[in-house]
Amino acid sequence: MKHTMQKHESNYFQIKDVARQWINSVESEKDSFRDKVIYPKIVHWLGSHHSSGILEKILDVGCGQGIASKLMEQETQANIIDTNNDWWFRSAVPSKELAYCGIDGSSYLIKRAKENYPKTCEFMKASVYDMPFEDKYFDRLFSINLIMHLENPESAFDEMSRVLKPGGRFLMITANPTRYSYFEWYNMFIEPVVTKNRIEGKIKIPNATLQRNSIYTHSKNRIAMALGNAFKESRDKSFFVQKYSTTYTITPLRNPKNERYFNVNAYKAPLFCAIEGYKNKEIN
Protein backbone atom coordinates (compact mmCIF):
# COMPACT_ATOMS: atom_id res chain seq x y z
CA MET A 1 0.00 0.00 0.00
CA LYS A 2 1.25 3.47 -0.83
CA HIS A 3 2.07 5.81 2.02
CA THR A 4 0.21 9.07 2.53
CA MET A 5 1.63 11.83 0.37
CA GLN A 6 3.39 14.65 2.16
CA LYS A 7 5.39 17.67 1.16
CA HIS A 8 8.97 16.91 0.14
CA GLU A 9 12.03 18.71 -1.19
CA SER A 10 11.98 21.08 -4.16
CA ASN A 11 12.97 19.55 -7.49
CA TYR A 12 15.28 22.12 -9.04
CA PHE A 13 15.45 20.12 -12.25
CA GLN A 14 11.92 21.32 -12.92
CA ILE A 15 13.57 24.68 -13.61
CA LYS A 16 14.31 24.72 -17.33
CA ASP A 17 17.74 26.40 -17.06
CA VAL A 18 18.92 23.99 -14.34
CA ALA A 19 17.78 20.99 -16.38
CA ARG A 20 19.58 22.36 -19.45
CA GLN A 21 22.80 22.95 -17.47
CA TRP A 22 22.66 19.39 -16.15
CA ILE A 23 21.97 17.86 -19.57
CA ASN A 24 24.84 19.77 -21.18
CA SER A 25 27.26 18.76 -18.42
CA VAL A 26 26.43 15.04 -18.35
CA GLU A 27 26.34 14.68 -22.13
CA SER A 28 29.71 16.39 -22.54
CA GLU A 29 31.54 14.28 -19.95
CA LYS A 30 34.28 11.96 -21.22
CA ASP A 31 36.22 9.45 -19.13
CA SER A 32 34.29 10.70 -16.12
CA PHE A 33 33.68 9.08 -12.75
CA ARG A 34 30.44 7.75 -14.22
CA ASP A 35 32.33 6.08 -17.06
CA LYS A 36 35.19 4.75 -14.94
CA VAL A 37 33.35 3.65 -11.80
CA ILE A 38 29.56 3.96 -11.73
CA TYR A 39 28.70 2.38 -15.09
CA PRO A 40 31.10 -0.58 -14.64
CA LYS A 41 29.57 -1.13 -11.19
CA ILE A 42 26.07 -1.29 -12.67
CA VAL A 43 27.15 -3.60 -15.51
CA HIS A 44 28.79 -5.94 -13.00
CA TRP A 45 25.63 -5.84 -10.87
CA LEU A 46 23.47 -6.68 -13.90
CA GLY A 47 25.61 -9.66 -14.90
CA SER A 48 26.23 -11.02 -11.41
CA HIS A 49 22.62 -11.70 -10.52
CA HIS A 50 21.00 -12.49 -13.85
CA SER A 51 19.63 -15.90 -14.80
CA SER A 52 20.07 -16.62 -18.50
CA GLY A 53 16.85 -16.72 -20.48
CA ILE A 54 14.81 -14.85 -17.85
CA LEU A 55 13.29 -11.43 -18.60
CA GLU A 56 13.97 -8.96 -15.79
CA LYS A 57 12.10 -5.70 -15.26
CA ILE A 58 14.61 -3.02 -14.22
CA LEU A 59 13.67 0.34 -12.67
CA ASP A 60 16.03 3.33 -12.81
CA VAL A 61 14.85 5.67 -10.03
CA GLY A 62 15.79 9.29 -10.72
CA CYS A 63 16.92 8.45 -14.25
CA GLY A 64 17.61 12.06 -15.29
CA GLN A 65 17.88 12.27 -19.07
CA GLY A 66 18.08 8.47 -19.24
CA ILE A 67 21.77 8.08 -19.98
CA ALA A 68 22.04 4.86 -17.91
CA SER A 69 19.47 3.18 -20.15
CA LYS A 70 22.25 2.51 -22.65
CA LEU A 71 23.69 0.06 -20.10
CA MET A 72 20.81 -2.26 -20.95
CA GLU A 73 22.33 -2.73 -24.41
CA GLN A 74 24.40 -5.90 -24.68
CA GLU A 75 26.99 -4.18 -26.90
CA THR A 76 27.52 -1.35 -24.37
CA GLN A 77 27.95 -3.85 -21.54
CA ALA A 78 30.45 -5.86 -23.58
CA ASN A 79 32.50 -2.74 -24.32
CA ILE A 80 32.66 -1.85 -20.62
CA ILE A 81 33.67 -5.41 -19.71
CA ASP A 82 36.40 -5.45 -22.38
CA THR A 83 37.70 -2.03 -21.30
CA ASN A 84 37.98 -2.97 -17.64
CA ASN A 85 39.21 -6.52 -18.12
CA ASP A 86 38.76 -7.29 -14.42
CA TRP A 87 38.15 -10.71 -12.89
CA TRP A 88 34.95 -9.60 -11.17
CA PHE A 89 33.05 -8.85 -14.38
CA ARG A 90 30.46 -11.30 -15.64
CA SER A 91 29.29 -11.75 -19.20
CA ALA A 92 26.99 -9.21 -20.81
CA VAL A 93 23.25 -9.70 -20.38
CA PRO A 94 21.28 -9.94 -23.66
CA SER A 95 19.28 -6.76 -24.25
CA LYS A 96 16.10 -8.77 -24.84
CA GLU A 97 16.30 -10.06 -21.25
CA LEU A 98 16.26 -6.57 -19.66
CA ALA A 99 13.06 -4.48 -19.69
CA TYR A 100 14.12 -1.00 -18.59
CA CYS A 101 11.92 1.74 -17.15
CA GLY A 102 13.25 5.11 -15.96
CA ILE A 103 11.38 7.62 -13.81
CA ASP A 104 12.31 11.18 -12.90
CA GLY A 105 10.54 14.14 -11.36
CA SER A 106 11.69 16.54 -14.08
CA SER A 107 9.59 16.84 -17.21
CA TYR A 108 12.56 18.44 -19.00
CA LEU A 109 14.87 15.51 -18.26
CA ILE A 110 12.25 12.94 -19.22
CA LYS A 111 11.65 14.78 -22.50
CA ARG A 112 15.39 14.59 -23.23
CA ALA A 113 15.47 10.88 -22.35
CA LYS A 114 12.71 10.13 -24.83
CA GLU A 115 14.57 12.10 -27.50
CA ASN A 116 17.92 10.39 -27.01
CA TYR A 117 17.48 6.76 -26.05
CA PRO A 118 16.03 3.56 -27.47
CA LYS A 119 12.31 3.26 -27.99
CA THR A 120 12.53 -0.13 -26.31
CA CYS A 121 13.12 1.77 -23.03
CA GLU A 122 10.26 3.41 -21.15
CA PHE A 123 10.53 6.81 -19.48
CA MET A 124 7.95 8.61 -17.38
CA LYS A 125 7.68 11.60 -15.10
CA ALA A 126 7.00 10.37 -11.57
CA SER A 127 7.98 11.00 -7.96
CA VAL A 128 10.17 8.57 -6.05
CA TYR A 129 7.68 9.01 -3.22
CA ASP A 130 4.66 7.97 -5.30
CA MET A 131 5.45 5.64 -8.21
CA PRO A 132 2.72 4.66 -10.70
CA PHE A 133 3.39 0.92 -10.45
CA GLU A 134 1.73 -2.06 -8.89
CA ASP A 135 3.19 -3.66 -5.77
CA LYS A 136 6.05 -6.14 -6.39
CA TYR A 137 6.35 -5.13 -10.03
CA PHE A 138 10.13 -4.90 -10.63
CA ASP A 139 12.81 -7.55 -10.38
CA ARG A 140 15.54 -4.98 -9.71
CA LEU A 141 16.02 -1.27 -9.23
CA PHE A 142 18.94 1.12 -9.14
CA SER A 143 19.58 4.82 -8.65
CA ILE A 144 22.53 7.11 -9.34
CA ASN A 145 23.12 10.13 -7.11
CA LEU A 146 19.49 10.30 -5.99
CA ILE A 147 19.39 9.61 -2.23
CA MET A 148 21.56 12.61 -1.37
CA HIS A 149 18.97 14.90 -2.98
CA LEU A 150 16.02 13.50 -1.00
CA GLU A 151 14.74 15.10 2.18
CA ASN A 152 13.00 11.93 3.30
CA PRO A 153 14.95 8.76 2.44
CA GLU A 154 12.63 6.74 4.69
CA SER A 155 9.60 7.41 2.47
CA ALA A 156 11.66 6.88 -0.68
CA PHE A 157 12.97 3.50 0.50
CA ASP A 158 9.45 2.47 1.53
CA GLU A 159 8.18 3.20 -1.97
CA MET A 160 11.13 1.44 -3.61
CA SER A 161 10.48 -1.60 -1.46
CA ARG A 162 6.79 -1.54 -2.38
CA VAL A 163 7.44 -1.83 -6.13
CA LEU A 164 10.28 -4.36 -5.76
CA LYS A 165 9.52 -8.07 -5.75
CA PRO A 166 10.45 -10.11 -2.66
CA GLY A 167 14.04 -11.18 -3.25
CA GLY A 168 14.47 -8.37 -5.77
CA ARG A 169 17.83 -6.62 -5.76
CA PHE A 170 18.69 -2.94 -5.45
CA LEU A 171 21.80 -0.85 -6.10
CA MET A 172 21.98 2.81 -5.05
CA ILE A 173 24.93 5.08 -5.75
CA THR A 174 24.98 8.09 -3.42
CA ALA A 175 27.14 10.40 -1.34
CA ASN A 176 29.46 8.65 1.12
CA PRO A 177 28.33 9.75 4.61
CA THR A 178 31.86 9.42 6.00
CA ARG A 179 32.91 12.40 3.88
CA TYR A 180 30.53 15.03 5.25
CA SER A 181 32.93 16.12 7.97
CA TYR A 182 35.55 17.04 5.37
CA PHE A 183 33.36 19.73 3.81
CA GLU A 184 33.97 18.69 0.19
CA TRP A 185 30.26 18.92 -0.53
CA TYR A 186 29.98 22.30 1.16
CA ASN A 187 32.92 23.63 -0.86
CA MET A 188 31.29 22.61 -4.14
CA PHE A 189 28.55 25.14 -3.53
CA ILE A 190 28.82 28.84 -4.33
CA GLU A 191 27.49 30.94 -1.45
CA PRO A 192 25.79 27.92 0.15
CA VAL A 193 22.85 28.18 2.53
CA VAL A 194 22.95 25.52 5.25
CA THR A 195 19.76 24.51 7.08
CA LYS A 196 20.09 21.56 9.46
CA ASN A 197 21.35 18.75 7.19
CA ARG A 198 20.64 20.52 3.90
CA ILE A 199 23.14 22.47 1.77
CA GLU A 200 21.58 24.60 -0.97
CA GLY A 201 22.76 27.05 -3.61
CA LYS A 202 24.65 27.16 -6.89
CA ILE A 203 26.80 24.05 -7.22
CA LYS A 204 29.81 23.16 -9.33
CA ILE A 205 29.49 19.94 -11.33
CA PRO A 206 32.11 18.51 -13.71
CA ASN A 207 31.38 20.63 -16.79
CA ALA A 208 29.03 23.33 -15.54
CA THR A 209 27.63 25.23 -12.58
CA LEU A 210 24.01 24.49 -11.75
CA GLN A 211 21.96 27.58 -11.04
CA ARG A 212 20.36 25.86 -8.03
CA ASN A 213 20.46 22.52 -6.28
CA SER A 214 20.59 21.01 -2.82
CA ILE A 215 21.95 17.94 -1.06
CA TYR A 216 21.06 16.35 2.26
CA THR A 217 23.87 15.04 4.46
CA HIS A 218 22.05 12.01 5.82
CA SER A 219 24.05 10.14 8.45
CA LYS A 220 25.12 6.54 7.90
CA ASN A 221 22.93 5.48 10.84
CA ARG A 222 19.88 7.15 9.37
CA ILE A 223 20.46 5.44 6.02
CA ALA A 224 20.95 2.10 7.76
CA MET A 225 17.78 2.46 9.80
CA ALA A 226 15.77 3.53 6.74
CA LEU A 227 17.04 0.55 4.73
CA GLY A 228 16.27 -1.84 7.56
CA ASN A 229 12.74 -0.55 8.03
CA ALA A 230 11.92 -0.52 4.32
CA PHE A 231 13.48 -3.78 3.17
CA LYS A 232 12.98 -5.59 6.49
CA GLU A 233 16.57 -6.64 7.08
CA SER A 234 18.21 -7.08 10.46
CA ARG A 235 19.81 -3.79 11.48
CA ASP A 236 23.41 -3.56 12.62
CA LYS A 237 24.63 0.01 12.92
CA SER A 238 28.26 -1.15 12.72
CA PHE A 239 27.88 -2.58 9.22
CA PHE A 240 29.01 0.54 7.39
CA VAL A 241 31.79 -0.01 4.81
CA GLN A 242 33.30 -3.21 6.22
CA LYS A 243 30.50 -4.78 8.28
CA TYR A 244 27.43 -6.44 6.85
CA SER A 245 23.80 -6.86 7.75
CA THR A 246 21.96 -9.89 6.51
CA THR A 247 21.03 -8.56 3.09
CA TYR A 248 22.76 -5.29 2.21
CA THR A 249 26.16 -3.63 2.22
CA ILE A 250 27.47 -0.10 1.83
CA THR A 251 30.91 0.21 0.28
CA PRO A 252 32.95 3.20 -0.88
CA LEU A 253 33.36 3.62 -4.62
CA ARG A 254 36.87 3.93 -6.04
CA ASN A 255 38.18 3.69 -9.55
CA PRO A 256 41.28 1.61 -10.37
CA LYS A 257 43.61 4.62 -10.21
CA ASN A 258 42.19 5.68 -6.85
CA GLU A 259 41.11 9.01 -8.34
CA ARG A 260 38.48 11.18 -6.69
CA TYR A 261 35.38 12.70 -8.24
CA PHE A 262 35.86 16.42 -8.96
CA ASN A 263 39.62 15.94 -8.51
CA VAL A 264 39.37 15.96 -4.72
CA ASN A 265 42.49 14.13 -3.54
CA ALA A 266 42.95 15.31 0.02
CA TYR A 267 41.33 12.40 1.85
CA LYS A 268 41.35 8.63 1.59
CA ALA A 269 37.60 7.98 1.67
CA PRO A 270 35.86 8.36 -1.71
CA LEU A 271 33.04 10.88 -2.08
CA PHE A 272 30.53 8.25 -3.21
CA CYS A 273 29.39 4.85 -2.00
CA ALA A 274 27.30 1.96 -3.31
CA ILE A 275 24.39 0.56 -1.32
CA GLU A 276 23.64 -2.93 -2.57
CA GLY A 277 21.22 -5.57 -1.33
CA TYR A 278 17.89 -7.28 -1.79
CA LYS A 279 14.38 -7.22 -0.39
CA ASN A 280 13.59 -9.81 2.24
CA LYS A 281 11.53 -12.60 0.68
CA GLU A 282 9.28 -12.76 3.73
CA ILE A 283 7.75 -9.33 3.02
CA ASN A 284 4.21 -9.63 1.72
N, C-alpha and C positions, 0 to 999 in steps of 0.2 A: 504494500500500500504506500502511496506517495505521502510524504510529510506535508504538513501545512505550509503554504508559501509565506515567506516573510521577506522583509526588505534586506537586500544584500549590497555588496560593494558596487560602485559605479563601474561600468564597462567603457573605458576610454577608447576602445577600438570601435565604438559606435560613433566616434567623431571622425569625420571623413579624412581630415588632414593627418590624424594619428594613424589611421588604418593605412593611408597611402605611404607614410614614412616607414611603417613596419614592413609593408609589402616590398618597397624598394630596397630596404636593407637586407631582408632575408633572401630575396631573389638575386641579389648581387654578391652574396657571400661565396667565396671559393676557399676550399681547404679549411673550412671553419671548424669550430668545436662540434657543431652538428654533424659535419661530414666525417670527422675523425673519431668521434666518440659516441654521440647519441645514436646516429643511424646504424652503425655497426652493432651497438647494444640491442637495438630493436630487431635487427635481422637475426642476430643470435637467438634472441628470445622467441622469435617466430619459428625458427628451425628446431629449437631444442624441445619444444613441447607439442609439435604437430604430429598427428598420426596420418600417414600416407593414405590418400584416397578419401579422406574425410573433409567435407566442406565446413570451414569455421567462419562464424560471423564475428568480425573484428570492429570494435568501436574506438575511434580516435576522439577523445574528449578534449575540447578546446583545440580544434584542428587548425585554427588560423586560416590561411589561404590554401590549406590542403596539401602542402608540400610533402608531408610524410606518406601520402597515399601512394606515391611512386614506389615506396618500399614493398608494396604488395605485388609489384611486377617481378616475375621470376628472373628476368634479365638483370634488373637493378640489384637484386639480392646477390646474384652470382658475381657481379662486378665488385661489390663490396667484399664478398668472401675472398675473391681472388686478390684484391688489393691488400687486404689485411694478412692473409696467409697465416692465420693463427690456429693453434690446435683446437681452441674451444669453439670454432665455428662449425655449424652443421650444414647440411646441403640446403640449397634453395628450395623454398616451398612453391609448387606450381601455382601460378596466378589463379587458375580456375578453382583452387581449393581455399581461397581467401575472399570472403565477401566483406568489403570495407564500407564503413559508414563513418563520416566525420561530422561532428556538430561543433558549432561555435556561436557565441552570443553576438557576434558582429555581422550585420547584413553585408557590409562592404567586403569583409574577408571571405564570407561564403560566396558572394558573387564572383570574386576572383578565383576561388577554388573551382567553381563550375566552369569558368572560362579556360582554366589551364590544364585540368587533369582529366583522366580517362572517364568516359561516360559510363564505364562499368562500375565506377565508384559513386557513392551517394553522399551528398552534402546537404545539410539543413541547418537553419538558424534555430538554436534551442539553448536553453539554460542548463548548466550542469546541475542546478538545483531542482529542475523539473523537466526531465527528458520525456519525449513523446514515444516511449516504447513500452511494450508489455513487460511484466515481471519475467526475470530469468530468460531474457531474449538473446543475449550475446555470449559467445564462448570465451571471448577475451576482450580486454580493453586496455588502452594505454593513453598516457597524456605526456606532453612535453611542456615543461615550464608553465604549468597551470596552477598547481596548488599554492605557490607563493603569491599568486594574485587573488586568492580567495579569502574573503573575510571569515567565512564559516566552513572550514574543512570538514567538520563533523557532518553537516547537512550534505555536503558534496559526496563524501564517502558513503553515506547512507544511500544516496540515490544511485551511485555507481554499483553498490552491492545489490540494490533492488533489480537492476537490469542485467546483472551478471548471473549466469547459471551457477548452481552449486558445483564446486570444483573448478569453476572458471578462473582463469589466471589474469592478473593485472600487473602492469608495469608503469610506474609514474616517475618521470624525471622532474626534479624540482631543486630548489635551493637547499644547500647543505646547512642544516641548523647549527653545526659547529663553527661556522664561519661568521655568524652575526656579530660576535664580539670584536672582530677585526675591522669592522666598519667598511669593508669593500663595497657592500651594497649602498651604504649611505653615501660614499664618495662617488658613486656613479651618477647620483642625482645632482642637478644644478639647482641651487637654492631650495633644498628639500624642506618639506614640512613634516615633522614627526608627531604623530598622535598615537600614544600607547605603543602598539606593535606595528603600526603602519608608517611607511615612508612614502611620501607622495611628492610629485613635481616633474619637471623635465628630467629625462633620463638618457644617458649615453648608451647606445647599443652599438654593435660592431661597425656598421656603416652609416649610421645616422644618429640624430638626437630626436627622441620622441617628444612631441609637444607636451604630453601629459601621460603619466602612468603611476601606478602605485604597487608596492609589494608589502606583504605581511610577514613579519619575522616570527613565524610560529615555532615554538620550542619543540625539541625532539620528543619530550614527554607528551606534549599535546598531540603531536602527530601519531605517536604510538597508541595513545588512548583512543583517538578517533578511529584508527585502523582496527583496533581490537573490538570496539563497540560495533562498528559497521560490518566487519567481515567475520565477527564472532570467533576470533582466535584468542588463545591464552595470552595474557599481557605480561610482559617482563620488561620493566623500564630499563634494564641494563643491556637490552639487546642491541642497542645502536652501534652501527658499524661492524663490530666483531661478534656480538652476541646475537642469538637467534630466538625468535618465538617459534611456535609450532609451525606456522605457515607463511611467514613473511620475513624479509630481511631488508635492511637499509644499508647500502654501501656507497662510499664516495666514488665519483666518476673521474677517472684519469685517462689521458690518452697515452700511447706508448712512449712518447718523448717526455712525459710528465709535465706537459705545458699547462698553462692555466688559461681559462676563458678570460677574454679582455686583457691578456698579457699581464695578469696579476701574478707575480712570482714570489711575493714576500713571505708566504706561509706554506706550510706543507699540506694542509687539508684543502682539497679541491672545493671550488665554489658550488658544485652541483653534486647531487646524489641520486641514486636509483632506488626506488621502493618497489620491491618485487614480491609477489606472493599469489595466493589463491583464496577463493571463498570457501569457507567450511562447507562440506557436503551435507552437514546436518541442518543447515538453515532451510526453512521451508519457504 
